[in-house]
Amino acid sequence: MSLTQSFKEKVIQHTGFPVNSSILIRDLSYFESDRGIVAYREVGGMRVVAGEPFDFKESMGVWQDFVRDSRKKNLKICGYYTSESFSWNEGVFIPCGTSSIVDLKNWDLKGAEFSESRRAINHKRRKNFEILRLEEFKKREFAGKKLLECFQEWKNQKPLLEVEFIISNQAPDFDEISSIEDWWVLLEGDQVSAYLSLLPYKSGKAYYLDHLIQNPQGDKFALDALIVHVLQNCKERGALEFSFGLNPFDELDWRLPWESLVKMGQYVLPSYSAQGLNYYKSKFGSTDKKTRYLFYEQSMSPIKAFAAMARVSFNWRMPFSNK
C-alpha cells in the first residue's frame, strides 16, 4: 500500500505508542477506515496484528471496525507488542516482555547511573569518531557501498533464524529509506562502524529506535558512542522520551503456565540472551521498563495463536549474499 505524505503526518501526529510508526515502513497488510488503521499479516485463517491500532479519533472505533470485518471473513485475531492502555473484552492478554524507555527529562549524564554514557562520550573523543546524519553522509563518495558493507559484516555474525514482522533486518538502500526515519552513521576513518535509525511518535516529542547495527570489524564501543550522541541530540531537540524497543521474554514468571510457555520461546533463538539485551539497554541511564503483551481471542486455541505469531515473526533464511 502506498501511504501519502499527508497520511504519514497524520500517523505521526496521532501515534502515542513507540512501535506504531514502524508499520509505515513494513511489508504488512492494512485495514483502514476514517477512524484509523490496523496493521496485520494474515496466516492460517488468522490476522496477526502488529502492535496497537492507530485510532485517529481516540474512540477505539477502528478496532471495532476491524473486529467486525474479521468476523465477516471468518478470521480469528491475535497479535503482540501492545501496552496496558490497549484493551479488548474478547481478548486474552499475556505478558511477552518489556520495553525499555529512557526519560529524557531526567537524562543529564550526571551521577553513577550515567557512567557508561560518559565513558562512551570520552571514548568517542579519544578515537575521533565522526558522526553524521544520513543526509550528510550520502554526499560522500561510495557512501551507499560503505553502509552496505557495515550491514554485511553485521549480518554475517547473525544466526540464520531472523526475527521479522515488526523488526526490520533488511539491507539499507538509499533509494528506499523512508523520509520519516531519522538516520545516523558513525565513521572510523572511511569505515562505517555503526548506524541506527529513529522513528517519531507523540508528534515528534519521542523517538523509537528502529535499526541498530554495529560492524563487528569496527571499535566495540562504536554503537555505544552513537547511541549516546543520538540521545543527546534528541534531548536538545526537545524530545521527552526515547524507546529502545521490545525486550522479548523479559520479566516473565516461570510459575504462571502461559507466561512460562512464552518464555520458553527464547530457547529457539540461537545466541539470544534476554538478560544480555536488557542489560545493554539499561546502560544508558534513567531507563524504565514497561510491560508489553501478546493477545488472542478467547474463542481460539492459545497454541494456535502462538504458532501464528511465530510464523509471521521468525523466518529461516540463507546466509547473506551480495545479490
LOLO-263719 format. One record per residue: residue in three letters; x, y, z of N, C-alpha, C, CB in turn. Coordinates in steps of 0.1 Angstrom, whole numbers, padded with zeros to 4 digits, always signed. Atoms other than C-alpha are relative to their C-alpha. Glycine has a CB too. Layout:
ALAXYZXYZXYZXYZ...
***
This chain:
MET+0008-0012+0000+0000+0000+0000+0009+0012+0000-0009+0000+0012SER-0008-0012+0001+0013+0034-0009-0006+0010+0010+0000+0006-0014LEU+0005-0010-0010+0009+0059+0020+0005+0014-0004+0006-0004+0014THR-0004-0013+0004+0008+0095+0011+0006+0008+0011-0013+0008-0004GLN-0007-0008-0010+0028+0122+0029-0010+0005+0011+0007+0011-0006SER+0010-0005-0010-0004+0136+0045-0004-0011+0010-0012+0006-0008PHE+0003+0011-0009-0012+0102+0059+0011-0003+0009-0004-0013-0008LYS-0012+0002-0009+0023+0098+0073-0001+0010+0011+0013+0001-0008GLU+0001-0010-0010+0019+0131+0090-0011-0002+0010-0002+0014-0007LYS+0011+0003-0008-0014+0121+0104+0003-0012+0010-0013-0004-0008VAL-0005+0011-0009+0001+0088+0118+0009+0005+0010+0007-0010-0009ILE-0010-0006-0009+0030+0107+0134-0007+0008+0011+0011+0008-0007GLN+0007-0009-0009+0006+0132+0149-0008-0008+0011-0010+0009-0007HIS+0009+0008-0009-0017+0105+0165+0006-0011+0007-0012-0005-0008THR-0005+0011-0007+0006+0078+0175+0007+0004+0013+0010-0008-0009GLY-0006-0002-0013+0015+0077+0212+0007-0012+0005-0010+0004+0010PHE-0006+0012-0004+0029+0042+0212+0012-0002-0009-0010-0012-0002PRO-0013+0000+0007+0066+0037+0202+0000-0007-0013+0010-0005+0008VAL-0002+0008+0011+0063+0009+0177-0010+0004-0012-0002-0014+0003ASN+0011-0003+0010+0032+0023+0158+0005+0005-0014-0010+0009+0005SER-0004-0006+0013+0050+0044+0132+0009-0009-0008+0008+0013+0003SER-0008+0010+0008+0072+0014+0122-0008-0007-0010+0006-0010+0010ILE+0008+0007+0010+0042+0000+0103+0001+0007-0014-0014-0001+0004LEU-0001-0007+0012+0048+0027+0077+0011-0005-0009+0002+0015+0003ILE-0011+0005+0008+0080+0010+0065+0001-0015+0001+0013+0006+0005ARG+0000+0014+0000+0070-0026+0069-0009-0006-0011-0005-0006+0014ASP+0008+0007+0010+0056-0051+0044-0011-0007+0006+0009-0010-0009LEU+0012+0005-0007+0022-0055+0060-0012+0002-0007-0001+0006+0014SER+0014-0004+0005-0015-0055+0052-0006+0010+0009-0009-0013-0001TYR+0006-0011-0008-0036-0027+0064-0015+0000-0001+0005+0014-0005PHE+0014-0003-0001-0072-0023+0075-0002+0015+0003-0007-0009+0010GLU+0002-0014-0001-0083+0013+0070-0015+0004+0001+0006+0007-0011SER+0013-0007-0001-0113+0034+0080+0003+0014+0003-0010-0007+0010ASP-0002-0014-0003-0119+0071+0085+0004+0002+0015-0012+0008-0003ARG-0003-0001-0014-0113+0063+0122+0014-0004+0004-0010-0008+0008GLY-0014+0005-0004-0078+0048+0120+0005-0011-0009+0001-0004+0014ILE-0006+0011+0008-0057+0019+0107+0005-0011+0009+0011+0006-0009VAL-0006+0012-0007-0047-0016+0119+0009-0007-0010-0012-0009+0005ALA-0010+0007+0008-0016-0032+0105+0000-0015+0005+0014+0006+0002TYR+0000+0014-0003-0015-0070+0103+0005-0009-0011-0015-0005+0003ARG-0004+0010+0011-0004-0101+0084-0010-0012+0002+0015-0004+0001GLU+0010+0011-0001-0029-0129+0076+0008-0013-0003-0011+0002-0011VAL-0006+0013+0001-0018-0165+0081-0009-0011+0006+0014+0000+0006GLY+0007+0012-0006-0037-0198+0086-0014+0004+0005+0008-0006+0010GLY+0013-0003-0005-0071-0182+0090+0000+0010+0011-0008-0012+0003MET-0002-0010-0010-0058-0156+0114+0006+0013-0004+0008-0006+0012ARG-0006-0012+0002-0050-0120+0114+0009+0003+0012-0010+0012-0002VAL-0010-0003-0011-0018-0113+0134+0003+0015-0001+0013-0009-0002VAL-0001-0015+0000-0018-0077+0144+0013+0005+0005-0011+0006+0009ALA-0013-0005-0003+0014-0057+0146-0002+0012+0009+0008+0005-0013GLY+0002-0011-0009+0013-0035+0177-0014+0004+0003+0009+0011-0004GLU+0013-0005-0003-0016-0014+0187-0005+0008-0013+0001+0010+0012PRO+0006-0008+0011-0041+0002+0162+0003+0015+0001-0015-0003-0001PHE+0001-0014+0000-0039+0038+0152-0014+0004+0001+0007+0006-0013ASP+0014-0004-0002-0070+0054+0165-0001+0015-0002-0006-0005+0014PHE-0001-0014+0002-0073+0088+0149-0010+0008+0008-0003+0003-0015LYS+0010-0007-0008-0104+0097+0169-0001-0004+0014-0014-0002-0006GLU-0001+0004-0014-0094+0081+0202-0013-0006+0005+0005+0011+0008SER+0013+0005-0004-0126+0061+0204+0000-0016-0001-0011+0005-0008MET-0002+0015+0003-0113+0025+0196-0010-0004-0011-0004-0008+0013GLY+0009+0003+0011-0137+0028+0166+0006-0009-0011-0005+0012-0006VAL-0007+0008+0011-0111+0014+0141+0001-0014+0004+0013+0007-0003TRP-0001+0013-0005-0106-0016+0163-0013-0008-0001+0005-0001+0014GLN+0013+0006+0002-0143-0023+0164-0003-0003-0014-0011+0009+0006ASP+0002+0003+0015-0145-0020+0126+0008-0012-0004+0004+0013-0008PHE-0009+0011+0003-0115-0044+0123-0006-0013+0005+0014+0003+0005VAL+0005+0013-0005-0131-0070+0145-0012-0004-0008-0004+0002+0015ARG+0012+0003+0008-0164-0068+0126+0004-0005-0014-0009+0012-0001ASP-0004+0004+0013-0146-0071+0093+0006-0014+0001+0010+0009-0006SER-0006+0013-0002-0127-0101+0106-0011-0011+0002+0010+0000+0012ARG+0011+0009-0002-0159-0118+0118-0007-0003-0013-0010+0006+0010LYS+0007+0003+0012-0175-0114+0084+0008-0009-0009-0002+0013-0008LYS-0008+0008+0008-0145-0131+0068+0004-0013+0007+0013+0008-0004ASN-0003+0012-0008-0144-0158+0095+0015-0002+0003-0004-0013-0008LEU-0014+0000-0003-0109-0148+0105+0002+0003+0015+0008+0010-0008LYS-0003-0003-0014-0096-0150+0141+0011+0011+0001+0005-0013+0007ILE-0010-0011-0003-0074-0123+0157+0009-0003+0011-0008+0013+0002CYS-0010+0001-0011-0042-0124+0177+0010+0011-0004+0006-0014+0001GLY-0010-0010+0003-0012-0101+0179+0009+0002+0012-0006+0013-0003TYR-0009-0003-0011+0016-0087+0201+0006+0013-0001+0011-0011+0000TYR-0006-0013-0002+0035-0057+0213-0010+0010+0003+0009+0004-0012THR+0010-0010-0004+0007-0039+0230+0003+0004+0014-0015-0006-0001SER-0002-0005-0014+0006-0019+0262-0012-0002+0008+0004+0015-0001GLU+0011+0001-0009-0017-0018+0292-0011+0009-0004+0004+0003+0014SER+0010-0009+0005-0036+0010+0275-0009-0006-0010+0006+0013-0005PHE+0008+0007+0010-0049-0013+0248-0008-0011+0007+0009-0005-0012SER+0008+0011-0006-0078-0035+0259-0011-0004-0010-0007+0005+0013TRP+0010+0006+0009-0103-0058+0242-0007-0010+0009+0006-0006-0013ASN+0007+0009-0010-0130-0075+0263-0002-0015-0006-0014+0005+0003GLU+0000+0013+0005-0129-0105+0239+0014-0007-0001-0007+0000-0014GLY-0013+0005+0001-0092-0110+0242+0006-0004+0013+0009+0011-0006VAL-0008+0005-0011-0068-0128+0265+0014+0007-0002+0001-0015+0001PHE-0013-0007+0001-0036-0108+0272+0010-0006+0009-0002+0015+0004ILE-0011+0007-0007-0003-0124+0283+0013+0009-0002+0002-0014-0005PRO-0013-0007+0002+0030-0105+0290+0009-0008-0009+0006+0002+0014CYS-0010+0006+0009+0056-0112+0264+0014+0006+0001-0005+0001-0015GLY-0013-0006-0002+0084-0090+0276-0002+0014+0005+0008+0000-0012THR+0000-0014-0004+0092-0054+0284+0005+0009-0011+0008+0002+0013SER-0006-0010+0009+0101-0022+0266+0008+0010+0008-0011+0007-0009SER-0009-0009-0007+0130+0000+0277-0002+0014-0005+0015-0004-0002ILE+0003-0014+0003+0121+0037+0278+0009+0009+0008-0015+0003+0003VAL-0008-0010-0006+0145+0065+0285-0008+0013+0002+0013+0002-0008ASP+0007-0013-0003+0130+0095+0303+0011+0011-0003-0005+0001+0015LEU-0010-0010+0004+0150+0123+0285-0001+0012+0009-0002+0004-0014LYS+0001-0011-0010+0137+0149+0311+0010-0002+0011-0014+0001+0005ASN-0009+0003-0011+0159+0132+0337+0014-0005-0005-0006-0010+0009TRP-0013+0005+0006+0188+0123+0313+0010+0012-0001-0003-0006-0014ASP-0009-0012-0001+0217+0147+0322+0014-0004+0001-0004+0009+0011LEU-0013+0005+0000+0248+0125+0323+0007+0002+0013+0008+0006-0011LYS-0006-0002-0013+0254+0133+0360-0004-0012+0009-0004+0013+0006GLY+0003+0011-0010+0257+0106+0387+0005-0013-0005-0014+0000+0003ALA-0005+0014+0003+0266+0069+0388-0007-0007-0011+0000-0008+0012GLU+0007+0008+0010+0238+0057+0366+0003+0004-0015-0015+0003+0002PHE-0004-0005+0014+0252+0077+0336+0015-0003-0003-0003+0014-0002SER-0014+0002+0002+0288+0064+0340+0003-0006-0014+0005-0009+0011GLU-0002+0006+0013+0285+0042+0309-0001+0010-0012-0009-0012-0002SER+0002-0011+0011+0272+0071+0288+0012+0009+0000-0013+0007+0002ARG-0012-0009-0001+0301+0093+0300+0012-0007-0006+0003+0005+0014ARG-0011+0007+0006+0325+0066+0291+0000-0001-0015+0000-0015+0006ALA+0002+0001+0015+0311+0063+0256+0003+0014-0006-0015-0004-0003ILE-0003-0013+0005+0314+0101+0251+0015+0002+0000-0007+0011+0008ASN-0014-0002-0001+0350+0101+0263+0007-0009-0011+0005-0004+0014HIS-0006+0009+0010+0358+0071+0240-0002+0006-0014-0007-0014+0001LYS+0002-0007+0013+0343+0090+0210+0010+0011-0002-0015+0005+0000ARG-0010-0011+0001+0366+0119+0217+0014-0005-0002-0001+0009+0012ARG-0014+0006+0001+0397+0098+0221+0002-0006-0014+0002-0010+0011LYS-0001+0007+0013+0390+0078+0189-0003+0009-0012-0009-0012+0000ASN+0004-0009+0011+0379+0109+0169-0011-0006-0009+0013+0003-0008PHE+0011+0005+0008+0347+0091+0157-0007+0012-0006-0010-0008+0009GLU+0008-0010+0007+0328+0111+0131-0014-0005-0001+0006+0003-0014ILE+0014+0004+0000+0290+0110+0135-0007+0010-0009-0006+0000+0014LEU+0007-0008+0010+0268+0123+0107-0014-0005-0002+0007-0001-0014ARG+0013+0003+0005+0232+0124+0097+0001-0006-0013-0010+0012+0000LEU+0000+0007+0013+0224+0102+0067+0000+0010-0011-0011-0009-0001GLU+0000-0010+0011+0217+0133+0046+0013+0005-0003-0010+0011+0004GLU-0014-0005+0002+0253+0145+0051+0008-0011-0005+0005+0006+0012PHE-0008+0012+0004+0268+0110+0048-0002-0003-0015-0003-0012+0009LYS+0004+0004+0014+0250+0104+0014+0008+0008-0010-0015+0002-0002LYS-0008-0008+0009+0271+0132-0001+0014-0005-0002+0001+0014+0005ARG-0013+0006+0001+0303+0112+0004+0001-0010-0011+0004-0007+0014GLU-0002+0010+0010+0318+0091-0023-0001-0014+0006+0014+0002-0007PHE+0002+0014-0004+0308+0054-0021-0008-0002+0013+0013-0007+0001ALA+0007+0001-0013+0285+0061+0009-0009-0012+0001-0008+0013+0002GLY+0009+0012+0000+0259+0035-0001+0008-0013+0001-0008+0000-0013LYS-0008+0012+0000+0286+0009-0006+0006-0002+0014+0012+0000-0010LYS-0006+0001-0013+0302+0016+0028-0011-0004+0011+0007+0013+0004LEU+0011+0003-0009+0268+0015+0046-0004-0015-0002-0012+0009-0003LEU+0003+0014+0003+0261-0019+0029+0010-0009+0006-0002-0002-0015GLU-0011+0008-0005+0295-0032+0039-0002-0002+0015+0013+0006-0003CYS+0002+0001-0015+0287-0025+0076-0011-0010+0002-0004+0014+0006PHE+0011+0009-0001+0254-0043+0072+0004-0015-0002-0012+0004-0009GLN-0005+0013+0003+0271-0073+0056+0008-0006+0011+0008+0000-0013GLU-0008+0006-0011+0296-0077+0084-0009-0003+0012+0011+0011+0004TRP+0009+0003-0011+0269-0074+0110-0009-0013-0003-0010+0012+0002LYS+0009+0011+0004+0246-0099+0091+0008-0013+0001-0005+0003-0014ASN-0008+0012+0000+0274-0124+0088+0002-0006+0014+0013+0002-0007GLN-0001+0005-0014+0276-0127+0126-0013-0005+0006+0006+0012+0008LYS+0013+0004-0006+0239-0134+0130-0004-0014-0004-0010+0010-0005PRO+0005+0014+0003+0222-0168+0131-0009+0001-0012-0007-0006+0012LEU+0009+0000+0012+0201-0179+0101-0015+0003+0004+0001-0014-0006LEU+0014-0003-0003+0169-0175+0121-0002+0015+0003-0004-0008+0013GLU+0002-0014+0000+0156-0140+0116-0013+0004+0007+0001+0007-0013VAL+0012-0005-0006+0131-0120+0136-0005+0011-0009+0002+0005+0015GLU+0005-0009+0010+0108-0101+0113-0013+0006+0006-0003-0006-0014PHE+0013-0005-0003+0072-0087+0113+0001+0015+0004-0006-0008+0011ILE-0001-0013-0005+0077-0056+0135+0014+0005-0002-0005+0001+0014ILE-0014-0003+0001+0115-0056+0133+0005+0000-0014+0009-0009+0009SER-0005+0000+0014+0134-0048+0101+0015-0003+0001-0002+0013-0007ASN-0014+0003+0001+0167-0065+0093+0005+0000-0015+0003-0014+0006GLN-0003-0001+0015+0169-0055+0056+0012+0008-0002-0012+0005-0007ALA-0012-0008+0004+0200-0042+0039-0005+0015-0003+0007-0006-0012PRO+0003-0014+0003+0200-0004+0036+0001+0004-0014+0009+0010+0008ASP+0000-0005+0014+0191+0012+0003-0004+0014+0000-0010-0009-0009PHE+0002-0014-0001+0194+0049-0001-0014+0004-0007+0011+0008-0007ASP+0012-0003+0008+0165+0049-0027-0013-0004+0007+0001-0006-0013GLU+0012+0005-0007+0141+0031-0003-0001+0004+0014+0000-0015-0001ILE+0000-0004-0014+0149+0047+0030-0012+0010+0002+0013+0006+0005SER+0012-0009-0002+0117+0063+0044+0004+0014+0005-0009-0007+0011SER-0002-0014-0004+0116+0100+0048-0003+0003+0014-0007+0009-0009ILE+0004-0003-0013+0101+0098+0082+0011-0005+0010-0013-0007+0004GLU-0010+0005-0009+0131+0079+0096+0012+0010+0002+0006-0013-0005ASP-0012-0009-0003+0160+0099+0113+0012-0009+0001-0003+0008+0013TRP-0011+0009+0001+0192+0081+0103+0013+0006+0005+0002-0006-0014TRP-0013-0004-0004+0227+0084+0119+0010-0010-0003-0001+0004+0016VAL-0011+0009+0004+0260+0070+0109+0013+0004+0008+0003+0000-0015LEU-0013-0002-0007+0293+0066+0129+0011-0005-0009+0000-0006+0014LEU-0012+0004+0009+0326+0065+0109+0013+0000+0008+0001+0011-0011GLU-0014+0001-0005+0361+0053+0119+0008+0002-0013+0003-0013+0007GLY-0007-0002+0013+0381+0068+0091-0011+0000-0011+0011-0010-0003ASP+0010+0001+0011+0362+0058+0059-0009-0012+0002+0007+0000-0013GLN+0008+0012-0002+0346+0027+0075-0012+0004+0009+0008-0010+0007VAL+0012-0001-0008+0310+0027+0088+0001-0010+0011-0013-0001-0009SER-0001+0009-0011+0313+0012+0122-0013-0003+0008+0010+0004+0010ALA+0013+0001-0006+0277+0017+0134-0010+0009-0007+0000+0002+0015TYR+0011-0009+0005+0244+0031+0122-0013-0004+0007-0002+0000-0015LEU+0013+0003-0005+0209+0034+0135-0010+0010-0006+0000+0002+0016SER+0011-0009+0005+0175+0050+0127-0010+0001+0011-0006-0006-0013LEU+0010-0004-0009+0148+0066+0147-0014+0002-0007+0004+0012+0009LEU+0014-0003+0005+0110+0068+0142-0007+0008+0010-0008-0013-0004PRO+0006-0009-0009+0090+0096+0157-0014-0005+0005-0002+0014-0006TYR+0014+0001-0005+0059+0093+0179-0003+0011+0010-0002-0015+0007LYS+0004-0011-0008+0040+0116+0202+0003+0014-0007+0007-0001+0014SER-0002-0013+0007+0041+0143+0175+0014+0004-0001-0009+0011+0005GLY-0014-0003+0001+0079+0141+0173+0006+0004+0014+0001+0012-0009LYS-0005-0003-0013+0083+0146+0211+0006-0013+0006-0011+0005+0009ALA-0007+0012-0005+0096+0110+0214+0005-0008-0013-0011-0009+0008TYR-0006+0007+0011+0116+0086+0193+0002-0015+0003+0014+0006-0004TYR-0001+0015-0002+0116+0048+0188+0012-0005-0008-0013-0007-0005LEU-0012+0005+0006+0149+0031+0180-0004-0012-0009+0011-0005+0010ASP+0004+0011+0010+0144+0010+0148+0012-0008-0004-0006+0007-0013HIS-0012+0007+0003+0176-0001+0131+0010+0002+0010+0005+0004-0014LEU-0010-0001-0010+0205-0008+0154+0011-0009-0005-0005-0003+0015ILE-0010+0009+0006+0236-0021+0136+0014+0004+0004-0001+0001-0016GLN-0015-0003-0002+0273-0024+0146+0008-0009-0008+0003-0002+0015ASN-0010+0007+0008+0301-0035+0124+0010-0008+0009+0008+0009-0010PRO-0009+0007-0009+0320-0063+0142+0014+0002-0003-0003-0015-0001GLN-0014-0003+0003+0351-0052+0124+0004+0014+0005+0002+0000-0015GLY-0003-0014-0005+0349-0017+0140+0003-0001+0015-0011+0009-0003ASP-0002-0002-0014+0355-0004+0175-0012-0006+0008+0003+0015+0004LYS+0011+0006-0008+0335-0023+0201-0009+0009+0007+0005-0010+0009PHE+0008-0010-0006+0323+0009+0216-0007+0010-0009+0008+0008+0010ALA+0005-0009+0010+0312+0025+0184-0015+0002+0001+0003-0005-0014LEU+0014-0001-0002+0275+0017+0189-0004+0008+0012-0006-0014-0001ASP+0002-0008-0013+0276+0030+0225+0001+0015-0003+0009-0005+0011ALA-0003-0014+0003+0291+0062+0213-0011+0007-0009+0013+0002-0007LEU+0010-0005+0009+0265+0066+0185-0013+0002+0008-0002-0009-0011ILE+0012-0001-0008+0236+0059+0209+0000+0012+0009-0003-0013+0008VAL+0000-0012-0010+0247+0085+0235+0000+0013-0008+0013-0001+0008HIS+0000-0012+0008+0253+0111+0207-0015+0003-0004+0008-0002-0012VAL+0014-0002+0004+0217+0105+0195-0009+0004+0011-0005-0013-0007LEU+0007-0003-0012+0203+0106+0230+0001+0015+0003+0004-0008+0012GLN-0002-0014-0003+0219+0140+0235-0007+0009-0010+0015+0003-0001ASN+0007-0007+0010+0206+0152+0202-0015+0001+0001+0004-0005-0014CYS+0014+0001-0002+0171+0141+0209-0004+0009+0012-0005-0014+0003LYS+0003-0009-0012+0171+0159+0243+0001+0014-0004+0010-0003+0012GLU-0002-0014+0004+0185+0191+0227-0012+0004-0009+0013+0001-0007ARG+0011-0004+0009+0156+0190+0202-0013+0000+0007-0001-0010-0012GLY+0012-0001-0008+0131+0189+0230-0008-0013+0001-0009+0010-0006ALA+0006+0013-0002+0122+0152+0229-0001-0003+0014+0007-0011-0008LEU+0003+0004-0014+0107+0138+0261+0004-0014+0004-0014+0003+0003GLU-0003+0014-0003+0114+0101+0258+0006-0007-0012-0012-0007+0005PHE-0007+0007+0010+0134+0076+0238-0003-0015+0003+0015+0003+0000SER+0003+0015-0002+0123+0039+0233+0010-0008-0006-0014-0003-0005PHE-0009+0010+0005+0148+0011+0229-0007-0012-0006+0010-0004+0011GLY+0008+0011+0006+0120-0012+0219-0001-0012+0009+0007-0004-0013LEU+0004+0012-0008+0110-0047+0230+0012-0008+0005-0009-0008-0009ASN-0009+0010-0006+0130-0069+0253-0008-0013+0001+0005+0004+0014PRO+0009+0012+0000+0113-0103+0244+0003-0009+0012+0002-0008-0013PHE-0001+0010-0010+0107-0127+0272+0005+0005+0014+0009-0011-0004ASP-0005-0006-0012+0119-0103+0299-0010+0001+0011+0006+0014-0003GLU+0008-0002-0012+0104-0104+0334-0012-0009+0000-0004+0014+0002LEU+0011+0009+0000+0081-0133+0327+0001-0010+0011-0001-0008-0014ASP+0000+0008-0012+0071-0156+0356-0001-0015-0004-0012+0004+0009TRP+0000+0015+0003+0080-0193+0352-0011-0007+0008+0013-0006+0004ARG+0010+0007-0008+0053-0201+0378-0014+0001-0006-0001+0006+0014LEU+0013-0001+0007+0025-0190+0355+0000-0007-0013-0003+0015-0002PRO-0001+0009+0011+0016-0215+0328+0002+0006-0014-0013-0008-0001TRP-0001-0006+0014+0011-0193+0297+0013+0009-0001-0012+0008-0003GLU-0013-0008+0000+0040-0169+0307+0012-0010-0002+0001+0008+0013SER-0011+0010+0002+0062-0200+0310+0001-0005-0014-0002-0012+0010LEU+0000+0005+0014+0052-0212+0276+0006+0011-0009-0014-0003-0005VAL-0006-0011+0008+0060-0178+0261+0015+0001+0002-0007+0014+0003LYS-0014-0001-0004+0093-0176+0280+0009-0011-0007+0002+0000+0015MET-0008+0010+0006+0104-0209+0265+0004+0003-0014-0008-0013+0000GLY-0003-0004+0014+0104-0192+0231+0014+0005-0002-0010+0010-0005GLN-0014-0006+0001+0138-0176+0239+0010-0011-0004+0003+0007+0012TYR-0009+0010+0002+0154-0210+0237+0001-0006-0015-0003-0012+0009VAL+0000+0003+0014+0146-0214+0200+0008+0010-0008-0014-0002-0006LEU-0008-0011+0007+0166-0182+0191+0014-0002+0003-0005+0014+0005PRO-0015+0002-0002+0203-0190+0186+0006+0013+0005+0006-0005-0013SER-0008-0011-0005+0226-0168+0206-0008+0011+0006+0009+0005-0011TYR+0008-0011-0006+0197-0148+0220+0001-0001+0016-0014-0001-0004SER-0001-0001-0014+0201-0136+0256-0009+0011+0005+0014+0002+0005ALA+0009-0010-0005+0171-0118+0272+0007+0009+0010-0013-0006+0006GLN-0007-0008-0010+0193-0108+0301+0010+0009-0006+0006-0010+0010GLY-0011-0009+0006+0221-0095+0279-0006+0012-0007+0008-0009-0009LEU+0006-0011+0007+0198-0074+0258-0006+0010+0010-0012-0005-0009ASN+0005-0009-0010+0181-0060+0288+0011+0008+0007-0008-0007+0011TYR-0011-0007-0006+0214-0051+0304+0006+0011-0009+0011-0010+0004TYR-0006-0010+0009+0227-0034+0273-0009+0013-0001+0002-0006-0014LYS+0009-0012+0001+0196-0011+0271+0000+0008+0013-0014-0005-0004SER+0000-0008-0012+0199-0002+0307+0013+0007+0003-0002-0010+0012LYS-0013-0006-0003+0235+0010+0304-0001+0015-0001+0010-0005-0010PHE+0000-0015+0004+0224+0045+0292-0007+0009+0010-0005+0001-0014GLY+0005-0008-0011+0207+0056+0324-0014+0004-0001+0008+0012+0002SER+0014-0005-0001+0172+0067+0335-0009-0008-0008+0000+0015-0003THR+0008+0009+0009+0156+0037+0318-0011-0007+0008+0009-0010-0007ASP+0012+0007-0006+0121+0025+0328-0004-0012-0009-0012+0009+0002LYS+0005+0012+0008+0107-0009+0317-0015+0000+0001+0006-0013+0005LYS+0014+0001+0001+0071-0011+0305-0004-0014-0005-0006+0011-0009THR+0004+0014+0005+0053-0045+0302-0007+0001-0013-0009-0006+0011ARG+0006+0001+0013+0043-0055+0267-0007-0013+0000+0010+0001-0011TYR+0009+0012-0001+0016-0081+0259-0002-0006-0014-0013+0004+0006LEU+0005+0007+0011+0006-0106+0233-0015-0003+0003+0007-0013-0005PHE+0014+0002-0003-0031-0113+0229-0006-0009-0011-0008+0013+0001TYR+0007+0008+0010-0056-0137+0212-0014-0001+0005+0006-0015+0000GLU+0014+0001-0003-0093-0142+0211-0003-0011+0010-0008-0003-0013GLN+0003+0009-0010-0109-0160+0240-0005-0013-0007-0011+0005+0009SER+0006+0012+0006-0126-0184+0215+0010-0008-0008-0011+0005-0010MET-0010+0007+0008-0094-0196+0199+0010-0007+0009+0007+0009-0010SER-0010+0007-0007-0067-0220+0210+0013+0009+0001+0004-0013-0007PRO-0012-0008-0001-0037-0202+0225+0012-0006-0007+0003+0002+0015ILE-0012+0006+0007-0013-0227+0210-0001+0004-0015-0001-0016+0001LYS+0001-0004+0014-0027-0219+0175+0004+0015-0001-0014-0002-0005ALA-0004-0014+0000-0023-0182+0183+0015+0002+0001-0007+0008+0011PHE-0014-0001-0001+0013-0186+0194+0007-0005-0013+0005-0009+0012ALA-0005+0005+0012+0020-0207+0163-0001+0010-0011-0006-0013-0004ALA+0002-0010+0011+0006-0180+0140+0009+0012+0002-0015+0005+0000MET-0009-0011-0002+0026-0153+0157+0015-0003-0003-0001+0005+0015ALA-0014+0005+0003+0058-0174+0154+0002+0000-0015+0002-0014+0006ARG-0001+0002+0015+0051-0180+0117+0003+0014-0007-0013-0006-0006VAL-0003-0014+0006+0050-0142+0109+0012+0006+0005-0012+0008+0002SER-0011-0006-0006+0078-0134+0132+0014-0006-0003-0002+0000+0015PHE-0013+0006+0001+0106-0159+0127+0001-0007-0014+0001-0011+0011ASN-0002+0005+0014+0120-0169+0093+0014-0005-0002-0003+0012-0010TRP-0014+0005+0003+0149-0191+0083+0004+0005-0014+0000-0016+0000ARG-0005-0005+0012+0170-0175+0056+0014-0006-0003+0000+0015+0000MET-0014+0003+0004+0201-0184+0036+0009+0011+0005+0001-0002-0015PRO-0010-0011-0004+0233-0166+0047+0000+0011-0010+0014-0006+0001PHE+0000-0012+0009+0236-0131+0034+0009-0001-0012+0004+0012+0009SER-0008-0001+0012+0248-0127-0001-0001+0014-0006-0005-0011-0010ASN-0001-0013+0006+0256-0097-0023-0011+0002-0011+0013+0002-0006LYS+0010-0001+0011+0227-0105-0047-0011+0010+0004-0006-0014-0002
***
